[in-house]
Amino acid sequence: QVQLVESGGGLVQPGGSLRLSCAASGFAFSLLAMRWVRQAPGKGLEWVSAVNDDGSVTQYAPSVNGRFTISRDNTKNMLYLQMNNLKSEDTAVYYCARANDDPRGQGTRVTVSS
């Protein structure tokens, strides 16, 4: 059974940082590309970032490029998203997902506000 459990969200001031984590189980994590998506209040899902199976190739949405860093630890079946210089428009629920799959977890809420 595929399980993806996100954590690390919270309330942070503009300009602050957070590190999101995603614990994966139930599938061959090290063989699959992974991604982060987010859903802002009242809006649809937005793709944020992706990483290939071994972590050597990463991609970012223009809105987060230069501020967010995606990474993974295949020895621990973990996916991460380091978010720096957060802005109010980054406020959303963040989900991790397999590259060609819908989010399956509950997500972790990030609120950027002063």
GROMACS elastic network, one bead per residue, 0.5 to 0.9 nm:
[ bonds ]
;  ai    aj funct       b0    kb
    1    25     6  0.76654   500
    1    27     6  0.74036   500
    2    24     6  0.75944   500
    2    25     6  0.59244   500
    2    27     6  0.59717   500
    2   104     6  0.80338   500
    3    23     6  0.78251   500
    3    24     6  0.57248   500
    3    25     6  0.51834   500
    3    26     6  0.60513   500
    3    27     6  0.82907   500
    3   104     6  0.70624   500
    3   105     6  0.70273   500
    4    22     6  0.62642   500
    4    23     6  0.55937   500
    4    25     6  0.66630   500
    4    26     6  0.88392   500
    4    95     6  0.86569   500
    4    96     6  0.69575   500
    4    97     6  0.73097   500
    4   103     6  0.81751   500
    4   104     6  0.63823   500
    4   105     6  0.52726   500
    4   106     6  0.84296   500
    4   107     6  0.88416   500
    5    21     6  0.80448   500
    5    22     6  0.53056   500
    5    23     6  0.50969   500
    5    24     6  0.66629   500
    5    25     6  0.89001   500
    5    95     6  0.85985   500
    5    96     6  0.80218   500
    5   104     6  0.85015   500
    5   105     6  0.56060   500
    5   106     6  0.71022   500
    5   107     6  0.72372   500
    5   108     6  0.86994   500
    6     9     6  0.84350   500
    6    20     6  0.70914   500
    6    21     6  0.56256   500
    6    23     6  0.65334   500
    6    24     6  0.89483   500
    6    94     6  0.78352   500
    6    95     6  0.66003   500
    6    96     6  0.68385   500
    6   105     6  0.68691   500
    6   106     6  0.71255   500
    6   107     6  0.53499   500
    6   108     6  0.56183   500
    7    19     6  0.86905   500
    7    20     6  0.57704   500
    7    21     6  0.52526   500
    7    22     6  0.63777   500
    7    23     6  0.84174   500
    7   107     6  0.73796   500
    7   108     6  0.54436   500
    7   109     6  0.85011   500
    8    18     6  0.70496   500
    8    19     6  0.59645   500
    8    21     6  0.60336   500
    8    22     6  0.87928   500
    8   108     6  0.67558   500
    8   109     6  0.83508   500
    8   110     6  0.84557   500
    9    12     6  0.89410   500
    9    18     6  0.69656   500
    9    19     6  0.75489   500
    9    20     6  0.62529   500
    9    21     6  0.88070   500
    9    93     6  0.83746   500
    9    94     6  0.81138   500
    9   107     6  0.88387   500
    9   108     6  0.51528   500
    9   109     6  0.50925   500
    9   111     6  0.78385   500
   10    18     6  0.79385   500
   10   108     6  0.79064   500
   10   109     6  0.61324   500
   10   111     6  0.60587   500
   10   112     6  0.83395   500
   11   109     6  0.83767   500
   11   110     6  0.61486   500
   11   112     6  0.59042   500
   11   113     6  0.70907   500
   12    15     6  0.82776   500
   12    16     6  0.59734   500
   12    17     6  0.72239   500
   12    18     6  0.77293   500
   12    86     6  0.79799   500
   12   110     6  0.77354   500
   12   111     6  0.62530   500
   12   113     6  0.62637   500
   12   114     6  0.76014   500
   13    16     6  0.54778   500
   13    17     6  0.84368   500
   13    86     6  0.76074   500
   13    87     6  0.81511   500
   13    88     6  0.84412   500
   13   111     6  0.83009   500
   13   112     6  0.53929   500
   13   113     6  0.50123   500
   14    17     6  0.85948   500
   14    85     6  0.68607   500
   14    86     6  0.53456   500
   14    87     6  0.51010   500
   14    88     6  0.64250   500
   14   112     6  0.57747   500
   14   113     6  0.60417   500
   14   114     6  0.64781   500
   15    84     6  0.70011   500
   15    87     6  0.64275   500
   15   112     6  0.86951   500
   16    83     6  0.83043   500
   16    84     6  0.61462   500
   16    85     6  0.53414   500
   16    86     6  0.54511   500
   16    87     6  0.82556   500
   16   112     6  0.82598   500
   17    82     6  0.74887   500
   17    83     6  0.53886   500
   17    85     6  0.61180   500
   17    86     6  0.61771   500
   18    81     6  0.82219   500
   18    82     6  0.61528   500
   18    83     6  0.52449   500
   18    84     6  0.67255   500
   18    86     6  0.82317   500
   18   110     6  0.85436   500
   19    80     6  0.69078   500
   19    81     6  0.56217   500
   19    83     6  0.59378   500
   19    84     6  0.85363   500
   20    79     6  0.82565   500
   20    80     6  0.54926   500
   20    82     6  0.63438   500
   20    83     6  0.78107   500
   20    94     6  0.84273   500
   20   108     6  0.79500   500
   21    78     6  0.68660   500
   21    79     6  0.57587   500
   21    81     6  0.65456   500
   21    82     6  0.87555   500
   21    96     6  0.86377   500
   22    77     6  0.84041   500
   22    78     6  0.55677   500
   22    80     6  0.62003   500
   22    81     6  0.86474   500
   22    95     6  0.83001   500
   22    96     6  0.64082   500
   23    76     6  0.82061   500
   23    77     6  0.62382   500
   23    79     6  0.66765   500
   23    80     6  0.89920   500
   24    27     6  0.77912   500
   24    29     6  0.68525   500
   24    76     6  0.86548   500
   24    77     6  0.54396   500
   24    78     6  0.60752   500
   24    79     6  0.77211   500
   25    28     6  0.79050   500
   25    29     6  0.72757   500
   25    77     6  0.70325   500
   26    29     6  0.82478   500
   27    30     6  0.88311   500
   27    31     6  0.89220   500
   27    32     6  0.89975   500
   28    31     6  0.56226   500
   28    32     6  0.69854   500
   28    77     6  0.88259   500
   29    32     6  0.56274   500
   29    33     6  0.81390   500
   29    34     6  0.84978   500
   29    53     6  0.78282   500
   29    74     6  0.69535   500
   29    77     6  0.60336   500
   29    78     6  0.84430   500
   29    98     6  0.86180   500
   30    33     6  0.80519   500
   30    53     6  0.56535   500
   30    54     6  0.67200   500
   30    73     6  0.85674   500
   30    74     6  0.53086   500
   30    75     6  0.81953   500
   30    77     6  0.72016   500
   31    52     6  0.86886   500
   31    53     6  0.52742   500
   31    54     6  0.76718   500
   32    52     6  0.68868   500
   32    54     6  0.83905   500
   32    98     6  0.68856   500
   32    99     6  0.72307   500
   33    50     6  0.71652   500
   33    51     6  0.56283   500
   33    54     6  0.80292   500
   33    55     6  0.83445   500
   33    98     6  0.62992   500
   33    99     6  0.52731   500
   33   100     6  0.83836   500
   34    49     6  0.85583   500
   34    50     6  0.56430   500
   34    51     6  0.54926   500
   34    52     6  0.65116   500
   34    53     6  0.72856   500
   34    72     6  0.88385   500
   34    79     6  0.77956   500
   34    96     6  0.72623   500
   34    97     6  0.58850   500
   34   100     6  0.83541   500
   35    47     6  0.77230   500
   35    48     6  0.73970   500
   35    49     6  0.54875   500
   35    51     6  0.62371   500
   35    52     6  0.87210   500
   35    70     6  0.84306   500
   35    79     6  0.86366   500
   35    95     6  0.83962   500
   35    96     6  0.57439   500
   35    97     6  0.54269   500
   35    98     6  0.61574   500
   35    99     6  0.55811   500
   35   100     6  0.89756   500
   36    46     6  0.88391   500
   36    47     6  0.64749   500
   36    48     6  0.54249   500
   36    49     6  0.52530   500
   36    50     6  0.63242   500
   36    70     6  0.83037   500
   36    79     6  0.89956   500
   36    80     6  0.88644   500
   36    81     6  0.77742   500
   36    94     6  0.68954   500
   36    95     6  0.56519   500
   36    97     6  0.62736   500
   36    98     6  0.87173   500
   36    99     6  0.88293   500
   36   103     6  0.88319   500
   37    45     6  0.64444   500
   37    46     6  0.54245   500
   37    49     6  0.70137   500
   37    50     6  0.88851   500
   37    93     6  0.84860   500
   37    94     6  0.58598   500
   37    95     6  0.53017   500
   37    96     6  0.63054   500
   37    97     6  0.75580   500
   37   103     6  0.80182   500
   38    44     6  0.82611   500
   38    45     6  0.55322   500
   38    46     6  0.52187   500
   38    47     6  0.65027   500
   38    48     6  0.67381   500
   38    90     6  0.87066   500
   38    91     6  0.88401   500
   38    92     6  0.58796   500
   38    93     6  0.54225   500
   38    95     6  0.58655   500
   38    96     6  0.85679   500
   38   107     6  0.85231   500
   39    42     6  0.80015   500
   39    43     6  0.61277   500
   39    44     6  0.56647   500
   39    46     6  0.60917   500
   39    47     6  0.89293   500
   39    91     6  0.84527   500
   39    92     6  0.51272   500
   39    93     6  0.52476   500
   39    94     6  0.65746   500
   39    95     6  0.82612   500
   40    43     6  0.53312   500
   40    44     6  0.71175   500
   40    45     6  0.76240   500
   40    46     6  0.82360   500
   40    89     6  0.81175   500
   40    90     6  0.77089   500
   40    91     6  0.60902   500
   40    93     6  0.63753   500
   40    94     6  0.87069   500
   41    44     6  0.84207   500
   41    91     6  0.79118   500
   41    92     6  0.63810   500
   41    93     6  0.81792   500
   43    46     6  0.85074   500
   46    61     6  0.89254   500
   47    50     6  0.83377   500
   47    60     6  0.83669   500
   47    61     6  0.68490   500
   48    59     6  0.84214   500
   48    60     6  0.59095   500
   48    61     6  0.52068   500
   48    62     6  0.86269   500
   48    63     6  0.81964   500
   48    64     6  0.71147   500
   48    68     6  0.88723   500
   48    94     6  0.89933   500
   49    58     6  0.72704   500
   49    59     6  0.54079   500
   49    61     6  0.61342   500
   49    64     6  0.83505   500
   49    65     6  0.87758   500
   49    68     6  0.83351   500
   49    69     6  0.82198   500
   49    70     6  0.67433   500
   49    81     6  0.85501   500
   50    57     6  0.82897   500
   50    58     6  0.56322   500
   50    59     6  0.51656   500
   50    60     6  0.66653   500
   50    70     6  0.70654   500
   50    71     6  0.89420   500
   50    99     6  0.73990   500
   51    54     6  0.79719   500
   51    55     6  0.56799   500
   51    56     6  0.74321   500
   51    57     6  0.56777   500
   51    59     6  0.64711   500
   51    70     6  0.67971   500
   51    71     6  0.70572   500
   51    72     6  0.79617   500
   51    99     6  0.85115   500
   52    55     6  0.52917   500
   52    56     6  0.65395   500
   52    57     6  0.54715   500
   52    58     6  0.66196   500
   52    59     6  0.89705   500
   52    99     6  0.86571   500
   53    56     6  0.78142   500
   53    57     6  0.84126   500
   53    72     6  0.87606   500
   53    74     6  0.85383   500
   54    57     6  0.78802   500
   54    72     6  0.79655   500
   54    73     6  0.87058   500
   54    74     6  0.75312   500
   55    58     6  0.70614   500
   55    70     6  0.86073   500
   55    71     6  0.63263   500
   55    72     6  0.61446   500
   55    73     6  0.81853   500
   55    74     6  0.86640   500
   56    71     6  0.89992   500
   58    69     6  0.84818   500
   58    70     6  0.70008   500
   58    71     6  0.81802   500
   59    65     6  0.83653   500
   59    70     6  0.83494   500
   60    63     6  0.80389   500
   60    64     6  0.64748   500
   60    65     6  0.53774   500
   60    66     6  0.85450   500
   60    68     6  0.78907   500
   60    69     6  0.83370   500
   60    70     6  0.85015   500
   61    64     6  0.56347   500
   61    65     6  0.60061   500
   62    65     6  0.51284   500
   62    66     6  0.85812   500
   63    66     6  0.88063   500
   63    67     6  0.87161   500
   63    90     6  0.89757   500
   64    67     6  0.54320   500
   64    68     6  0.56715   500
   64    69     6  0.88360   500
   64    83     6  0.84997   500
   64    90     6  0.85399   500
   65    68     6  0.61604   500
   65    69     6  0.81811   500
   66    69     6  0.77773   500
   66    84     6  0.87237   500
   67    82     6  0.82484   500
   67    83     6  0.61154   500
   67    84     6  0.51407   500
   67    85     6  0.61526   500
   67    86     6  0.76786   500
   68    81     6  0.66669   500
   68    82     6  0.54767   500
   68    84     6  0.60124   500
   68    85     6  0.85057   500
   68    86     6  0.88883   500
   69    80     6  0.80511   500
   69    81     6  0.56160   500
   69    82     6  0.50103   500
   69    83     6  0.65800   500
   69    84     6  0.84669   500
   70    79     6  0.75687   500
   70    80     6  0.56845   500
   70    82     6  0.63886   500
   70    83     6  0.87626   500
   71    78     6  0.86128   500
   71    79     6  0.60141   500
   71    80     6  0.51775   500
   71    81     6  0.64839   500
   71    82     6  0.81393   500
   72    75     6  0.89577   500
   72    76     6  0.86171   500
   72    77     6  0.76155   500
   72    78     6  0.56347   500
   72    80     6  0.58097   500
   72    81     6  0.87110   500
   73    76     6  0.55328   500
   73    77     6  0.59685   500
   73    78     6  0.52077   500
   73    79     6  0.64688   500
   73    80     6  0.82849   500
   74    78     6  0.64263   500
   74    79     6  0.82582   500
   75    78     6  0.78994   500
   76    79     6  0.88896   500
   79    96     6  0.78243   500
   80    96     6  0.89108   500
   83    86     6  0.65893   500
   84    87     6  0.89666   500
   86    89     6  0.82409   500
   86    90     6  0.64661   500
   86    91     6  0.87167   500
   86   112     6  0.67474   500
   87    90     6  0.54041   500
   87    91     6  0.75744   500
   87   112     6  0.61618   500
   87   113     6  0.80781   500
   88    91     6  0.56732   500
   88   111     6  0.74864   500
   88   113     6  0.60475   500
   88   114     6  0.88626   500
   89    92     6  0.80532   500
   89   112     6  0.76627   500
   90   110     6  0.74801   500
   90   111     6  0.75035   500
   90   112     6  0.67334   500
   91    94     6  0.89909   500
   91   109     6  0.77536   500
   91   110     6  0.53539   500
   91   112     6  0.54434   500
   91   113     6  0.83014   500
   92   108     6  0.84397   500
   92   109     6  0.59705   500
   92   110     6  0.54788   500
   92   111     6  0.66444   500
   92   112     6  0.88232   500
   93   106     6  0.87363   500
   93   107     6  0.58144   500
   93   108     6  0.53978   500
   93   110     6  0.59914   500
   93   111     6  0.85098   500
   94   106     6  0.88220   500
   94   107     6  0.52236   500
   94   108     6  0.52695   500
   94   109     6  0.61707   500
   94   110     6  0.71631   500
   95   103     6  0.60981   500
   95   104     6  0.80512   500
   95   105     6  0.67946   500
   95   106     6  0.73493   500
   95   108     6  0.67098   500
   96   102     6  0.89428   500
   96   103     6  0.61950   500
   96   104     6  0.80085   500
   96   105     6  0.75247   500
   96   107     6  0.74185   500
   97   100     6  0.79189   500
   97   101     6  0.62395   500
   97   102     6  0.62038   500
   97   104     6  0.68879   500
   97   105     6  0.82080   500
   98   101     6  0.51870   500
   98   102     6  0.73155   500
   98   103     6  0.75670   500
   99   102     6  0.82838   500
  101   104     6  0.83667   500
  103   106     6  0.83527   500
  103   107     6  0.82916   500
  104   107     6  0.84339   500
  105   108     6  0.89042   500
